Amino acid sequence: MKATGIVRRIDDLGRVVIPKEIRRTMRIREGDPLEIFTDSDGEVVFKKYSPMGELSPFASQYSDVLSKGTGKAFLICDRDHIIACSGIPKREVVDRRISPDLEDIMEKRRCYTANGNSKLYPAEGVDKLGTVACPIIGGGDVLGAVVALSDGESERPDPTDVKLTQVAAAFLGKQMEE
């Protein structure tokens, strides 16, 4: 753990303010759930809670099925990181931070389809282009996204890839509601 040098007091209601700089750096938004950990040394650690993280093994299997069925690579992410992938080596993308462009697509709650004019790099440090990205919405909240990656031959997705990505996102959103 790294010290920030910032000290905050707990108010009379037991609240503590997380400084804006830390919230911005860690991409903590108003209403985001935080998980609280303690240890025997008296440390209290706040960690962003990802409901999609609990679905990680299931999401990995789902992306494998998508990839095998289409021959293309797929990513599944929560609101901050890639949690599952198929069709490309996992070590290259899993746990990487999503790009600001993908974050923007999720915030808008609309599917993205490449049209030749725009480019979507779904994660920081990943050079593969996304051709389709659909947000995963469960219980009215954006939980993540499903992204189909370019196969290198064409940057435009075919209608089947678009529909499969939309169905995958809807299905995962439904799973999160249950």
C-alpha positions as CSV (number, residue, x, y, z in Angstrom):
1,M,0.0,0.0,0.0
2,K,1.1,3.5,-0.8
3,A,0.6,6.5,1.5
4,T,-1.1,9.6,-0.1
5,G,-0.2,12.0,2.7
6,I,-3.9,13.0,2.9
7,V,-5.5,12.8,6.4
8,R,-9.3,13.0,7.0
9,R,-11.2,12.9,10.2
10,I,-14.4,10.9,10.8
11,D,-17.4,13.1,11.5
12,D,-20.0,12.6,14.2
13,L,-22.0,10.3,11.9
14,G,-19.0,8.0,11.2
15,R,-18.4,9.4,7.7
16,V,-15.1,10.1,6.1
17,V,-14.6,12.0,2.8
18,I,-12.5,10.4,0.1
19,P,-10.7,13.3,-1.6
20,K,-11.7,14.3,-5.1
21,E,-8.2,13.6,-6.5
22,I,-8.3,10.0,-5.2
23,R,-11.9,9.5,-6.5
24,R,-10.9,10.8,-9.9
25,T,-7.7,8.6,-10.1
26,M,-9.5,5.5,-8.9
27,R,-12.6,6.2,-11.0
28,I,-14.9,6.2,-8.0
29,R,-18.2,7.9,-8.9
30,E,-21.0,9.0,-6.7
31,G,-23.1,5.9,-5.8
32,D,-20.3,3.4,-6.5
33,P,-20.3,0.6,-4.0
34,L,-17.1,0.1,-1.9
35,E,-16.1,-3.1,-0.1
36,I,-14.5,-2.7,3.3
37,F,-11.6,-4.9,4.4
38,T,-9.9,-5.0,7.8
39,D,-6.9,-6.9,9.2
40,S,-5.4,-7.7,12.5
41,D,-3.0,-4.7,12.3
42,G,-5.9,-2.3,12.4
43,E,-5.8,-1.4,8.8
44,V,-9.1,-0.5,7.0
45,V,-9.0,-0.8,3.3
46,F,-11.7,0.4,0.9
47,K,-11.9,-1.3,-2.5
48,K,-14.3,-0.7,-5.3
49,Y,-16.8,-3.4,-5.4
50,S,-17.6,-5.0,-8.8
51,P,-20.7,-7.1,-9.0
52,M,-19.5,-8.3,-12.4
53,G,-16.3,-9.7,-10.7
54,E,-18.5,-12.3,-9.1
55,L,-19.5,-13.5,-12.6
56,S,-16.0,-13.7,-13.8
57,P,-15.8,-17.5,-14.3
58,F,-19.2,-17.5,-16.0
59,A,-18.3,-14.5,-18.1
60,S,-15.1,-16.3,-19.2
61,Q,-17.1,-19.3,-20.3
62,Y,-19.6,-17.1,-22.1
63,S,-16.9,-15.2,-24.0
64,D,-15.4,-18.6,-25.0
65,V,-18.7,-19.7,-26.5
66,L,-19.0,-16.4,-28.4
67,S,-15.5,-16.7,-29.8
68,K,-15.8,-20.4,-30.8
69,G,-19.1,-19.7,-32.5
70,T,-17.9,-16.7,-34.5
71,G,-14.2,-17.2,-34.8
72,K,-13.7,-13.7,-33.4
73,A,-12.3,-12.3,-30.1
74,F,-14.6,-11.0,-27.4
75,L,-14.0,-9.1,-24.1
76,I,-16.2,-8.7,-21.1
77,C,-15.5,-5.9,-18.7
78,D,-16.9,-4.4,-15.5
79,R,-17.0,-0.6,-15.2
80,D,-13.2,-0.4,-14.7
81,H,-11.4,-3.5,-15.9
82,I,-11.5,-6.4,-18.4
83,I,-12.7,-9.4,-16.5
84,A,-12.8,-12.0,-19.3
85,C,-11.7,-12.5,-22.8
86,S,-11.5,-15.2,-25.5
87,G,-9.8,-15.4,-28.9
88,I,-6.7,-13.6,-27.7
89,P,-4.2,-14.4,-24.9
90,K,-5.8,-13.6,-21.5
91,R,-2.5,-12.2,-20.1
92,E,-2.6,-9.4,-22.7
93,V,-6.0,-8.0,-21.6
94,V,-7.5,-9.4,-18.4
95,D,-7.3,-6.9,-15.5
96,R,-6.3,-4.0,-17.8
97,R,-8.2,-0.8,-17.3
98,I,-10.9,0.0,-19.8
99,S,-10.3,3.0,-22.1
100,P,-12.1,6.3,-21.6
101,D,-13.9,5.7,-24.9
102,L,-15.4,2.5,-23.7
103,E,-16.3,4.1,-20.4
104,D,-18.1,6.8,-22.4
105,I,-20.0,4.2,-24.4
106,M,-21.2,2.6,-21.2
107,E,-22.2,5.9,-19.7
108,K,-24.3,6.7,-22.7
109,R,-26.1,3.3,-22.4
110,R,-25.9,2.8,-26.2
111,C,-24.3,0.2,-28.3
112,Y,-21.3,1.2,-30.4
113,T,-20.9,-0.2,-33.9
114,A,-17.7,0.7,-35.9
115,N,-18.4,2.5,-39.1
116,G,-15.0,3.1,-40.5
117,N,-14.8,6.7,-39.2
118,S,-14.4,6.0,-35.6
119,K,-12.0,3.7,-33.7
120,L,-12.5,2.1,-30.4
121,Y,-9.6,0.7,-28.4
122,P,-11.4,-1.0,-25.5
123,A,-8.6,-1.2,-23.0
124,E,-5.5,0.7,-22.2
125,G,-2.4,-0.8,-23.7
126,V,-4.4,-3.1,-26.0
127,D,-4.0,-2.5,-29.8
128,K,-7.0,-4.5,-30.9
129,L,-9.9,-2.5,-32.2
130,G,-13.4,-3.0,-30.9
131,T,-16.1,-3.4,-33.7
132,V,-19.1,-3.7,-31.4
133,A,-19.5,-2.7,-27.7
134,C,-22.8,-3.1,-25.8
135,P,-23.3,-2.0,-22.2
136,I,-24.4,-4.6,-19.6
137,I,-27.3,-3.2,-17.7
138,G,-28.8,-4.9,-14.7
139,G,-31.3,-3.5,-12.3
140,G,-31.1,-0.2,-14.1
141,D,-27.4,0.2,-13.5
142,V,-24.6,0.0,-16.0
143,L,-22.4,-2.9,-14.8
144,G,-20.0,-3.4,-17.7
145,A,-19.8,-4.1,-21.4
146,V,-19.4,-6.9,-24.0
147,V,-17.0,-6.0,-26.8
148,A,-16.4,-7.8,-30.1
149,L,-12.9,-7.2,-31.5
150,S,-11.8,-6.8,-35.1
151,D,-10.5,-9.9,-36.7
152,G,-7.9,-7.8,-38.5
153,E,-9.5,-8.2,-41.9
154,S,-12.4,-5.8,-41.5
155,E,-13.1,-3.0,-39.0
156,R,-16.8,-3.2,-39.7
157,P,-18.9,-5.9,-37.9
158,D,-21.4,-8.0,-39.7
159,P,-25.0,-8.0,-38.4
160,T,-24.5,-11.3,-36.7
161,D,-21.7,-9.9,-34.5
162,V,-23.8,-6.9,-33.6
163,K,-26.8,-9.1,-32.6
164,L,-24.6,-11.6,-30.6
165,T,-23.0,-8.8,-28.7
166,Q,-26.3,-7.2,-27.9
167,V,-27.8,-10.6,-26.8
168,A,-24.7,-11.4,-24.6
169,A,-24.9,-8.0,-22.9
170,A,-28.6,-8.4,-22.2
171,F,-28.1,-12.0,-20.9
172,L,-25.3,-11.0,-18.6
173,G,-27.4,-8.1,-17.3
174,K,-30.3,-10.4,-16.6
175,Q,-27.9,-12.8,-14.8
176,M,-26.8,-9.9,-12.5
177,E,-30.4,-9.2,-11.6
178,E,-31.0,-12.7,-10.2
